[in-house]
Amino acid sequence: MSFQPVLVANGIAGWRFLQRTYDSQLHNFSNSTTRNRETSYFMEKIGTVKTAEDLVSDRRLLQVALGAFGLQDDVNNIYFVRKILEDGTASPDALANKLSDKRYREFSKAFGLGPGEIRTTGLVTFMEDIVARHEAAGFEEAIGTQDESMRIALYARHELKALAQDRSGENAKWFSLMGTPPLRQMMETALGLPSGLGRIDIDKQLEIFKDKLQALTGSANVSQFTDPDMVEKVTVAYLARAQISSQFPGTSAAQNALTLLGGFS
């Protein structure tokens, strides 16, 4: 049997409960019979993978590999995934480096199957990390079947921190955030920005994102998300606005969300 995550409410109240029970719920989810079968197979077989073709030819391995990066919907896009892996990430011309969604770059880099890269599929510690990511992503996906905003909040909790710790410059971090669909959706909602923002000039988008984040947290830098309190502040703003939007479609979410947020400050 598979474990179904428990949510007692949506919005901020549901988020507080999920935070308190996350470790125990993830443990129960990961130790279900189905999940154990998936991860055991992955750890048993992944060491034999030496090329991109090896990985994409085994659907069970590929499901875990892609799922670790939230890319499970690409499991049938065999040629595309193979190209991502074969190109690697060392060259600026590599396909993963040309895509706005930086999850593909993380995916390719994690297995080291590109030119001049060190293959990691035979390194147990590295593959155990893939399994752990797969389990967390699977749990988030299961949560998303009940509440998509909660799934995005869970994803952002670890990905915002990882992005903040990246050694790239602030603008580069912002462009990575803007190119990662779940993070962009969260930030647009938390900052009260329209979904059509992506249609304007990219530099203007960056300016707007920075100004709005500055107003919310006191800093325009993505680096601030090394602080869990700053991640939580944006998450609460996101969930409040998302809840208002779902309960009062067609109304002004900005004013109502501020009212709701006041009750949780």
VEXVEXMI-475033 format. One record per residue (C-alpha): residue number from 1; x, y, z. Coordinates in pm, whole numbers, plus 50000, padded with zeros to 5 digits. Example, Ala and Ser with C-alpha at 12.3 -4.5 7.8 and 13.67 -1.06 7.14 Angstrom:
! residues 2
<k 1&c1 51230&c2 49550&c3 50780>
<k 2&c1 51367&c2 49894&c3 50714>
//
This chain:
! residues 265
<k 1&c1 50000&c2 50000&c3 50000>
<k 2&c1 50107&c2 50358&c3 49943>
<k 3&c1 50094&c2 50625&c3 50212>
<k 4&c1 49875&c2 50926&c3 50133>
<k 5&c1 49997&c2 51255&c3 50284>
<k 6&c1 49764&c2 51428&c3 50526>
<k 7&c1 49660&c2 51792&c3 50494>
<k 8&c1 49419&c2 51929&c3 50753>
<k 9&c1 49358&c2 52263&c3 50583>
<k 10&c1 49478&c2 52483&c3 50300>
<k 11&c1 49659&c2 52815&c3 50327>
<k 12&c1 49877&c2 52913&c3 50621>
<k 13&c1 49705&c2 52688&c3 50876>
<k 14&c1 49763&c2 52384&c3 50657>
<k 15&c1 50124&c2 52489&c3 50602>
<k 16&c1 50191&c2 52509&c3 50976>
<k 17&c1 50055&c2 52155&c3 51022>
<k 18&c1 50257&c2 52022&c3 50729>
<k 19&c1 50577&c2 52174&c3 50867>
<k 20&c1 50519&c2 52007&c3 51205>
<k 21&c1 50448&c2 51665&c3 51056>
<k 22&c1 50677&c2 51675&c3 50752>
<k 23&c1 50951&c2 51441&c3 50876>
<k 24&c1 50713&c2 51169&c3 50994>
<k 25&c1 50493&c2 51193&c3 50687>
<k 26&c1 50790&c2 51181&c3 50447>
<k 27&c1 50925&c2 50877&c3 50634>
<k 28&c1 50594&c2 50693&c3 50602>
<k 29&c1 50563&c2 50790&c3 50236>
<k 30&c1 50918&c2 50679&c3 50148>
<k 31&c1 50881&c2 50346&c3 50325>
<k 32&c1 50571&c2 50232&c3 50142>
<k 33&c1 50607&c2 49907&c3 49949>
<k 34&c1 50586&c2 50074&c3 49609>
<k 35&c1 50844&c2 50342&c3 49685>
<k 36&c1 51084&c2 50091&c3 49839>
<k 37&c1 51061&c2 49878&c3 49526>
<k 38&c1 51142&c2 50178&c3 49304>
<k 39&c1 51441&c2 50298&c3 49502>
<k 40&c1 51583&c2 49949&c3 49557>
<k 41&c1 51576&c2 49886&c3 49182>
<k 42&c1 51741&c2 50220&c3 49114>
<k 43&c1 52027&c2 50161&c3 49357>
<k 44&c1 52077&c2 49807&c3 49227>
<k 45&c1 52091&c2 49902&c3 48858>
<k 46&c1 52218&c2 50261&c3 48833>
<k 47&c1 52583&c2 50157&c3 48870>
<k 48&c1 52563&c2 49977&c3 48535>
<k 49&c1 52468&c2 50298&c3 48353>
<k 50&c1 52764&c2 50432&c3 48158>
<k 51&c1 52596&c2 50637&c3 47884>
<k 52&c1 52290&c2 50853&c3 47830>
<k 53&c1 52147&c2 50575&c3 47613>
<k 54&c1 52178&c2 50331&c3 47904>
<k 55&c1 51975&c2 50559&c3 48129>
<k 56&c1 51695&c2 50652&c3 47890>
<k 57&c1 51660&c2 50287&c3 47780>
<k 58&c1 51550&c2 50182&c3 48129>
<k 59&c1 51219&c2 50350&c3 48205>
<k 60&c1 51225&c2 50255&c3 48574>
<k 61&c1 51565&c2 50416&c3 48623>
<k 62&c1 51465&c2 50719&c3 48420>
<k 63&c1 51151&c2 50777&c3 48625>
<k 64&c1 51356&c2 50803&c3 48944>
<k 65&c1 51628&c2 51012&c3 48780>
<k 66&c1 51385&c2 51265&c3 48633>
<k 67&c1 51158&c2 51260&c3 48936>
<k 68&c1 51445&c2 51373&c3 49157>
<k 69&c1 51440&c2 51706&c3 48973>
<k 70&c1 51066&c2 51743&c3 48927>
<k 71&c1 51097&c2 51653&c3 48558>
<k 72&c1 50897&c2 51329&c3 48562>
<k 73&c1 50663&c2 51459&c3 48292>
<k 74&c1 50952&c2 51420&c3 48045>
<k 75&c1 50977&c2 51044&c3 48090>
<k 76&c1 50838&c2 50985&c3 47740>
<k 77&c1 51054&c2 51253&c3 47575>
<k 78&c1 51338&c2 51007&c3 47524>
<k 79&c1 51530&c2 51192&c3 47252>
<k 80&c1 51511&c2 51523&c3 47438>
<k 81&c1 51628&c2 51372&c3 47769>
<k 82&c1 51908&c2 51181&c3 47598>
<k 83&c1 52027&c2 51502&c3 47434>
<k 84&c1 52026&c2 51682&c3 47770>
<k 85&c1 52244&c2 51407&c3 47920>
<k 86&c1 52476&c2 51360&c3 47624>
<k 87&c1 52549&c2 51732&c3 47590>
<k 88&c1 52637&c2 51763&c3 47959>
<k 89&c1 52683&c2 52111&c3 48103>
<k 90&c1 53047&c2 52201&c3 48037>
<k 91&c1 52987&c2 52371&c3 47703>
<k 92&c1 52788&c2 52695&c3 47671>
<k 93&c1 52626&c2 52535&c3 47365>
<k 94&c1 52494&c2 52238&c3 47565>
<k 95&c1 52116&c2 52211&c3 47541>
<k 96&c1 52067&c2 52227&c3 47919>
<k 97&c1 52254&c2 52559&c3 47930>
<k 98&c1 52025&c2 52706&c3 47666>
<k 99&c1 51699&c2 52625&c3 47844>
<k 100&c1 51541&c2 52878&c3 48077>
<k 101&c1 51436&c2 52604&c3 48319>
<k 102&c1 51755&c2 52537&c3 48515>
<k 103&c1 51630&c2 52207&c3 48649>
<k 104&c1 51752&c2 52046&c3 48327>
<k 105&c1 52104&c2 52168&c3 48395>
<k 106&c1 52092&c2 52024&c3 48747>
<k 107&c1 51963&c2 51694&c3 48609>
<k 108&c1 52235&c2 51664&c3 48346>
<k 109&c1 52513&c2 51769&c3 48583>
<k 110&c1 52402&c2 51520&c3 48849>
<k 111&c1 52487&c2 51217&c3 48634>
<k 112&c1 52802&c2 51340&c3 48458>
<k 113&c1 52733&c2 51168&c3 48126>
<k 114&c1 52843&c2 51457&c3 47904>
<k 115&c1 53179&c2 51523&c3 47732>
<k 116&c1 53470&c2 51559&c3 47974>
<k 117&c1 53249&c2 51504&c3 48279>
<k 118&c1 53304&c2 51259&c3 48563>
<k 119&c1 53033&c2 50992&c3 48557>
<k 120&c1 52863&c2 50969&c3 48896>
<k 121&c1 52631&c2 50674&c3 48837>
<k 122&c1 52883&c2 50441&c3 49003>
<k 123&c1 52922&c2 50658&c3 49311>
<k 124&c1 52687&c2 50530&c3 49580>
<k 125&c1 52676&c2 50851&c3 49785>
<k 126&c1 52580&c2 51058&c3 49481>
<k 127&c1 52306&c2 50815&c3 49381>
<k 128&c1 52173&c2 50800&c3 49737>
<k 129&c1 52131&c2 51176&c3 49711>
<k 130&c1 51931&c2 51127&c3 49390>
<k 131&c1 51707&c2 50880&c3 49572>
<k 132&c1 51655&c2 51123&c3 49860>
<k 133&c1 51562&c2 51397&c3 49613>
<k 134&c1 51328&c2 51157&c3 49435>
<k 135&c1 51150&c2 51074&c3 49759>
<k 136&c1 51111&c2 51439&c3 49856>
<k 137&c1 50986&c2 51528&c3 49508>
<k 138&c1 50745&c2 51234&c3 49511>
<k 139&c1 50605&c2 51345&c3 49843>
<k 140&c1 50565&c2 51697&c3 49709>
<k 141&c1 50384&c2 51560&c3 49405>
<k 142&c1 50148&c2 51362&c3 49630>
<k 143&c1 50081&c2 51678&c3 49831>
<k 144&c1 50013&c2 51859&c3 49505>
<k 145&c1 49725&c2 51627&c3 49420>
<k 146&c1 49550&c2 51780&c3 49721>
<k 147&c1 49686&c2 52135&c3 49713>
<k 148&c1 49919&c2 52258&c3 49438>
<k 149&c1 50018&c2 52571&c3 49630>
<k 150&c1 50141&c2 52354&c3 49918>
<k 151&c1 50351&c2 52151&c3 49676>
<k 152&c1 50515&c2 52465&c3 49543>
<k 153&c1 50580&c2 52590&c3 49896>
<k 154&c1 50759&c2 52266&c3 49985>
<k 155&c1 50966&c2 52280&c3 49667>
<k 156&c1 51062&c2 52641&c3 49728>
<k 157&c1 51170&c2 52568&c3 50084>
<k 158&c1 51477&c2 52376&c3 49965>
<k 159&c1 51529&c2 52525&c3 49620>
<k 160&c1 51535&c2 52890&c3 49733>
<k 161&c1 51803&c2 52802&c3 49986>
<k 162&c1 52007&c2 52614&c3 49725>
<k 163&c1 51979&c2 52904&c3 49483>
<k 164&c1 52077&c2 53154&c3 49752>
<k 165&c1 52393&c2 52954&c3 49826>
<k 166&c1 52498&c2 52946&c3 49460>
<k 167&c1 52821&c2 53133&c3 49389>
<k 168&c1 52681&c2 53321&c3 49090>
<k 169&c1 52596&c2 53692&c3 49105>
<k 170&c1 52265&c2 53830&c3 49221>
<k 171&c1 52128&c2 53894&c3 48875>
<k 172&c1 52225&c2 53543&c3 48765>
<k 173&c1 52041&c2 53402&c3 49066>
<k 174&c1 51736&c2 53607&c3 48978>
<k 175&c1 51740&c2 53485&c3 48618>
<k 176&c1 51764&c2 53125&c3 48744>
<k 177&c1 51466&c2 53185&c3 48972>
<k 178&c1 51268&c2 53346&c3 48690>
<k 179&c1 51351&c2 53050&c3 48465>
<k 180&c1 51234&c2 52784&c3 48711>
<k 181&c1 50853&c2 52757&c3 48675>
<k 182&c1 50759&c2 52660&c3 49034>
<k 183&c1 50982&c2 52932&c3 49187>
<k 184&c1 50862&c2 53193&c3 48941>
<k 185&c1 50498&c2 53108&c3 49008>
<k 186&c1 50554&c2 53131&c3 49381>
<k 187&c1 50737&c2 53463&c3 49360>
<k 188&c1 50486&c2 53620&c3 49122>
<k 189&c1 50201&c2 53525&c3 49353>
<k 190&c1 50380&c2 53622&c3 49675>
<k 191&c1 50468&c2 53964&c3 49532>
<k 192&c1 50126&c2 54025&c3 49379>
<k 193&c1 50256&c2 54025&c3 49020>
<k 194&c1 50052&c2 53929&c3 48711>
<k 195&c1 50126&c2 53601&c3 48536>
<k 196&c1 50168&c2 53794&c3 48211>
<k 197&c1 50480&c2 53963&c3 48345>
<k 198&c1 50692&c2 53724&c3 48141>
<k 199&c1 50585&c2 53893&c3 47819>
<k 200&c1 50777&c2 54214&c3 47888>
<k 201&c1 51151&c2 54282&c3 47855>
<k 202&c1 51356&c2 54050&c3 48078>
<k 203&c1 51555&c2 54335&c3 48235>
<k 204&c1 51233&c2 54515&c3 48322>
<k 205&c1 51101&c2 54196&c3 48478>
<k 206&c1 51414&c2 54175&c3 48691>
<k 207&c1 51368&c2 54533&c3 48808>
<k 208&c1 51006&c2 54469&c3 48905>
<k 209&c1 51087&c2 54148&c3 49093>
<k 210&c1 51364&c2 54321&c3 49287>
<k 211&c1 51150&c2 54623&c3 49378>
<k 212&c1 50863&c2 54407&c3 49499>
<k 213&c1 51084&c2 54173&c3 49702>
<k 214&c1 51256&c2 54473&c3 49859>
<k 215&c1 50917&c2 54603&c3 49969>
<k 216&c1 50818&c2 54267&c3 50120>
<k 217&c1 51137&c2 54157&c3 50296>
<k 218&c1 51362&c2 54462&c3 50306>
<k 219&c1 51613&c2 54313&c3 50061>
<k 220&c1 51611&c2 54269&c3 49683>
<k 221&c1 51875&c2 53993&c3 49693>
<k 222&c1 51806&c2 53624&c3 49636>
<k 223&c1 52097&c2 53556&c3 49873>
<k 224&c1 51873&c2 53647&c3 50167>
<k 225&c1 51708&c2 53305&c3 50132>
<k 226&c1 51995&c2 53138&c3 50313>
<k 227&c1 51793&c2 53262&c3 50613>
<k 228&c1 51495&c2 53026&c3 50675>
<k 229&c1 51298&c2 53318&c3 50820>
<k 230&c1 51313&c2 53499&c3 50487>
<k 231&c1 51200&c2 53187&c3 50301>
<k 232&c1 50915&c2 53154&c3 50546>
<k 233&c1 50815&c2 53518&c3 50501>
<k 234&c1 50782&c2 53480&c3 50126>
<k 235&c1 50608&c2 53144&c3 50167>
<k 236&c1 50345&c2 53290&c3 50400>
<k 237&c1 50282&c2 53575&c3 50157>
<k 238&c1 50249&c2 53324&c3 49873>
<k 239&c1 50008&c2 53094&c3 50056>
<k 240&c1 49797&c2 53384&c3 50180>
<k 241&c1 49755&c2 53527&c3 49832>
<k 242&c1 49698&c2 53183&c3 49678>
<k 243&c1 49428&c2 53108&c3 49936>
<k 244&c1 49254&c2 53439&c3 49875>
<k 245&c1 49267&c2 53383&c3 49500>
<k 246&c1 49106&c2 53040&c3 49532>
<k 247&c1 48836&c2 53154&c3 49775>
<k 248&c1 48752&c2 53489&c3 49617>
<k 249&c1 48818&c2 53460&c3 49242>
<k 250&c1 48787&c2 53787&c3 49058>
<k 251&c1 48842&c2 54005&c3 49365>
<k 252&c1 49147&c2 54210&c3 49454>
<k 253&c1 49378&c2 53962&c3 49624>
<k 254&c1 49627&c2 54226&c3 49734>
<k 255&c1 49415&c2 54398&c3 49998>
<k 256&c1 49255&c2 54077&c3 50122>
<k 257&c1 49590&c2 53900&c3 50149>
<k 258&c1 49731&c2 54181&c3 50361>
<k 259&c1 49436&c2 54142&c3 50596>
<k 260&c1 49489&c2 53767&c3 50617>
<k 261&c1 49863&c2 53808&c3 50668>
<k 262&c1 49801&c2 54043&c3 50958>
<k 263&c1 49645&c2 53759&c3 51151>
<k 264&c1 49963&c2 53549&c3 51123>
<k 265&c1 50228&c2 53813&c3 51191>
//
